């Protein structure tokens, strides 16, 4: 899921970057053609490669797939935790989760996390924390698009850094929907590095004008 999200985000951002240099026909049709071609390649890969096909089909297997069944049971317990503490959550940190989750868990479905970043944010910090997180995403991506437009109009190739950072963030978000992979230090560091790359361009337009 993360890989697919990265690919589609990269296509859209690259189209946005190069669209001003394209003839009118390609401005209109290049993105649908590119997205359709990528979707076709992915479908062809699923049809021809049995391991990939089995992996994709397992997503739609529901509880018949052991991994899905495990996650669904964990999520149901997490929903109960959120229902009891919806505003501020149970408190941040893995130690707190490990103390509270056993009170709600289904038999034989122990877990160290909620296996979903959005759910983990809500269960730890409540809907107040989720609102703050969504606001962070909105501000970050809005700033990324604004700065990308500025760099594109100026013909500055540093826009590729923003394209890479935003595409990587989309991929991490896609993966994070069904796993708490962000809580691994290596991936968490990459996430905040992408945020920092986008944030580093804030205010550069004013500095350029002043100089």
KOLGUBA-392271 format. One record per residue (C-alpha): y, z, x. Coordinates in pm, 1 decimal. Layout:
BEGIN
atom py->Y	pz->Z	px->X
...
//
This chain:
BEGIN
atom py->0.0	pz->0.0	px->0.0
atom py->236.5	pz->83.4	px->281.1
atom py->164.3	pz->-244.2	px->462.1
atom py->223.3	pz->-450.4	px->148.2
atom py->547.5	pz->-263.1	px->78.6
atom py->667.6	pz->-329.8	px->434.8
atom py->591.1	pz->-700.2	px->411.3
atom py->771.4	pz->-750.6	px->81.2
atom py->1069.9	pz->-542.2	px->191.9
atom py->1092.3	pz->-741.6	px->515.2
atom py->1082.4	pz->-1071.3	px->323.6
atom py->1360.5	pz->-965.1	px->87.7
atom py->1584.0	pz->-830.1	px->363.4
atom py->1530.2	pz->-1132.0	px->589.1
atom py->1609.5	pz->-1362.6	px->298.1
atom py->1929.9	pz->-1167.7	px->235.1
atom py->2022.5	pz->-1195.2	px->604.0
atom py->1963.7	pz->-1570.3	px->630.9
atom py->2063.0	pz->-1678.7	px->277.8
atom py->2427.1	pz->-1748.4	px->365.3
atom py->2313.9	pz->-2011.8	px->617.7
atom py->2079.6	pz->-2189.1	px->375.6
atom py->2147.8	pz->-2489.7	px->154.6
atom py->2186.6	pz->-2407.3	px->-213.5
atom py->1830.0	pz->-2511.5	px->-297.8
atom py->1676.8	pz->-2277.0	px->-40.8
atom py->1912.1	pz->-1995.1	px->-136.7
atom py->1755.9	pz->-2008.9	px->-481.7
atom py->1392.3	pz->-2088.5	px->-406.0
atom py->1313.3	pz->-1964.8	px->-54.5
atom py->1254.6	pz->-1603.4	px->-164.3
atom py->1024.8	pz->-1687.7	px->-460.8
atom py->831.6	pz->-1928.9	px->-239.1
atom py->796.1	pz->-1673.5	px->41.7
atom py->694.0	pz->-1391.6	px->-193.6
atom py->450.7	pz->-1618.5	px->-376.8
atom py->299.4	pz->-1737.8	px->-48.7
atom py->254.5	pz->-1382.3	px->76.5
atom py->98.3	pz->-1277.7	px->-253.4
atom py->-134.8	pz->-1578.2	px->-233.6
atom py->-242.4	pz->-1490.3	px->120.4
atom py->-311.2	pz->-1132.3	px->17.7
atom py->-517.8	pz->-1244.6	px->-281.4
atom py->-709.3	pz->-1490.6	px->-61.8
atom py->-779.0	pz->-1215.6	px->191.4
atom py->-905.7	pz->-986.7	px->-84.2
atom py->-1134.8	pz->-1259.6	px->-216.7
atom py->-1277.3	pz->-1359.1	px->123.7
atom py->-1299.8	pz->-1023.8	px->304.9
atom py->-1551.9	pz->-789.1	px->147.6
atom py->-1430.8	pz->-464.5	px->314.7
atom py->-1075.1	pz->-534.7	px->201.7
atom py->-1194.8	pz->-634.8	px->-145.3
atom py->-1390.1	pz->-311.9	px->-184.8
atom py->-1089.2	pz->-112.1	px->-69.8
atom py->-855.1	pz->-281.9	px->-315.6
atom py->-1097.2	pz->-257.5	px->-607.1
atom py->-1140.5	pz->113.5	px->-539.1
atom py->-774.6	pz->161.0	px->-636.8
atom py->-860.2	pz->57.1	px->-993.1
atom py->-1191.7	pz->242.4	px->-1009.8
atom py->-1033.6	pz->561.9	px->-1140.2
atom py->-1256.4	pz->865.5	px->-1113.2
atom py->-1555.1	pz->649.3	px->-1023.3
atom py->-1422.9	pz->638.3	px->-666.5
atom py->-1472.7	pz->970.0	px->-485.7
atom py->-1136.9	pz->955.9	px->-308.0
atom py->-954.3	pz->878.6	px->-632.5
atom py->-1142.9	pz->1150.8	px->-816.7
atom py->-1052.8	pz->1406.4	px->-551.3
atom py->-684.3	pz->1316.5	px->-561.3
atom py->-671.7	pz->1317.7	px->-941.4
atom py->-816.3	pz->1667.8	px->-953.9
atom py->-569.4	pz->1788.9	px->-691.3
atom py->-280.5	pz->1624.6	px->-877.0
atom py->-381.2	pz->1790.3	px->-1204.5
atom py->-367.6	pz->2127.5	px->-1033.0
atom py->-31.3	pz->2041.2	px->-877.7
atom py->104.5	pz->1942.5	px->-1220.4
atom py->10.4	pz->2291.4	px->-1341.9
atom py->196.0	pz->2442.5	px->-1046.2
atom py->502.2	pz->2232.9	px->-1123.4
atom py->486.4	pz->2326.6	px->-1490.9
atom py->504.1	pz->2696.5	px->-1403.4
atom py->784.7	pz->2659.4	px->-1145.3
atom py->976.2	pz->2339.8	px->-1231.2
atom py->1324.8	pz->2428.7	px->-1110.8
atom py->1290.3	pz->2576.0	px->-760.9
atom py->919.2	pz->2522.9	px->-694.7
atom py->687.4	pz->2757.2	px->-509.5
atom py->885.9	pz->2743.7	px->-184.7
atom py->868.1	pz->2512.6	px->117.5
atom py->594.6	pz->2513.2	px->375.2
atom py->220.5	pz->2460.3	px->405.2
atom py->150.3	pz->2834.4	px->425.2
atom py->304.9	pz->2889.1	px->81.9
atom py->106.7	pz->2599.9	px->-66.2
atom py->-218.2	pz->2738.8	px->74.8
atom py->-149.7	pz->3074.4	px->-92.2
atom py->-51.4	pz->2937.8	px->-434.6
atom py->-278.9	pz->2634.8	px->-475.2
atom py->-608.5	pz->2833.2	px->-490.3
atom py->-476.6	pz->3002.8	px->-805.9
atom py->-462.6	pz->2662.5	px->-979.6
atom py->-729.7	pz->2452.4	px->-811.4
atom py->-1024.0	pz->2296.7	px->-991.8
atom py->-1360.9	pz->2428.3	px->-872.0
atom py->-1478.3	pz->2261.4	px->-548.8
atom py->-1148.1	pz->2076.1	px->-499.4
atom py->-969.8	pz->2268.6	px->-228.0
atom py->-672.0	pz->2096.4	px->-65.9
atom py->-412.6	pz->2157.5	px->203.0
atom py->-142.1	pz->1955.1	px->23.8
atom py->-71.7	pz->1764.8	px->-298.0
atom py->-166.2	pz->1424.0	px->-147.1
atom py->162.6	pz->1274.6	px->-267.3
atom py->502.7	pz->1314.9	px->-103.6
atom py->702.8	pz->1312.5	px->-431.3
atom py->465.8	pz->1568.5	px->-583.5
atom py->480.8	pz->1780.1	px->-268.9
atom py->860.4	pz->1780.3	px->-282.3
atom py->861.0	pz->1883.1	px->-649.3
atom py->595.6	pz->2152.5	px->-609.9
atom py->770.6	pz->2303.0	px->-305.2
atom py->1137.8	pz->2271.4	px->-404.0
atom py->1130.1	pz->2191.8	px->-775.9
atom py->1323.2	pz->1919.7	px->-951.6
atom py->1636.6	pz->2033.4	px->-771.5
atom py->1471.8	pz->1938.7	px->-442.4
atom py->1345.8	pz->1610.0	px->-585.8
atom py->1697.9	pz->1524.5	px->-703.9
atom py->1834.8	pz->1594.9	px->-356.1
atom py->1562.7	pz->1378.6	px->-201.1
atom py->1628.0	pz->1087.8	px->-437.4
atom py->2000.0	pz->1118.6	px->-364.6
atom py->1922.9	pz->1100.5	px->7.8
atom py->1725.3	pz->779.7	px->-50.3
atom py->2000.8	pz->629.4	px->-263.6
atom py->2273.2	pz->707.9	px->-10.7
atom py->2063.6	pz->589.7	px->285.4
atom py->1959.2	pz->256.2	px->135.7
atom py->2304.4	pz->195.0	px->-9.4
atom py->2458.6	pz->252.7	px->331.8
atom py->2194.6	pz->31.3	px->492.0
atom py->2269.7	pz->-259.6	px->256.9
atom py->2646.9	pz->-220.4	px->296.8
atom py->2622.7	pz->-218.1	px->676.0
atom py->2375.7	pz->-506.8	px->672.4
atom py->2623.6	pz->-714.1	px->472.5
atom py->2902.3	pz->-624.9	px->715.9
atom py->2695.1	pz->-722.0	px->1019.3
atom py->2572.6	pz->-1040.7	px->852.4
atom py->2924.4	pz->-1152.2	px->764.8
atom py->3035.3	pz->-1074.2	px->1120.7
atom py->2741.5	pz->-1264.6	px->1272.0
atom py->2623.8	pz->-950.6	px->1453.8
atom py->2252.0	pz->-958.6	px->1532.8
atom py->2231.3	pz->-578.1	px->1528.8
atom py->2151.1	pz->-623.6	px->1160.9
atom py->1787.7	pz->-668.9	px->1260.5
atom py->1776.6	pz->-299.0	px->1349.0
atom py->1879.2	pz->-215.4	px->993.9
atom py->1626.3	pz->-459.3	px->849.1
atom py->1348.0	pz->-301.4	px->1052.3
atom py->1456.4	pz->52.6	px->965.7
atom py->1483.3	pz->-7.8	px->592.1
atom py->1154.3	pz->-200.3	px->577.1
atom py->978.8	pz->79.1	px->766.5
atom py->1120.1	pz->337.1	px->525.3
atom py->994.0	pz->136.9	px->227.3
atom py->648.8	pz->121.0	px->385.5
atom py->641.4	pz->495.1	px->448.0
atom py->752.8	pz->560.0	px->91.4
atom py->477.6	pz->332.8	px->-40.7
atom py->212.5	pz->515.5	px->160.9
atom py->362.1	pz->851.0	px->73.0
atom py->305.8	pz->796.1	px->-299.5
atom py->-64.5	pz->872.5	px->-259.0
atom py->-75.1	pz->1082.5	px->58.5
atom py->130.6	pz->1349.8	px->229.5
atom py->125.3	pz->1151.3	px->551.8
atom py->491.8	pz->1237.3	px->614.5
atom py->390.1	pz->1592.1	px->698.9
atom py->224.8	pz->1475.0	px->1019.2
atom py->478.1	pz->1525.8	px->1301.7
atom py->433.3	pz->1177.7	px->1448.0
atom py->507.9	pz->1001.6	px->1118.7
atom py->774.0	pz->1252.2	px->1014.8
atom py->955.6	pz->1178.5	px->1340.3
atom py->943.6	pz->804.8	px->1271.5
atom py->1081.8	pz->858.1	px->920.6
atom py->1384.7	pz->1053.1	px->1042.4
atom py->1433.6	pz->805.4	px->1326.6
atom py->1467.1	pz->526.1	px->1067.7
atom py->1714.6	pz->736.0	px->868.0
atom py->1910.4	pz->806.1	px->1188.2
atom py->1925.7	pz->436.0	px->1278.2
atom py->2082.2	pz->356.1	px->940.7
atom py->2316.3	pz->656.5	px->956.1
atom py->2431.4	pz->558.5	px->1305.0
atom py->2609.5	pz->253.1	px->1162.1
atom py->2820.6	pz->462.0	px->925.3
atom py->3188.4	pz->451.9	px->1020.8
atom py->3153.6	pz->170.4	px->1274.6
atom py->3357.0	pz->-62.4	px->1053.3
atom py->3650.7	pz->179.1	px->1062.1
atom py->3618.3	pz->217.4	px->1436.8
atom py->3622.4	pz->-161.7	px->1480.4
atom py->3933.6	pz->-194.8	px->1264.0
atom py->4113.8	pz->84.7	px->1450.3
atom py->4032.2	pz->-66.4	px->1787.8
//
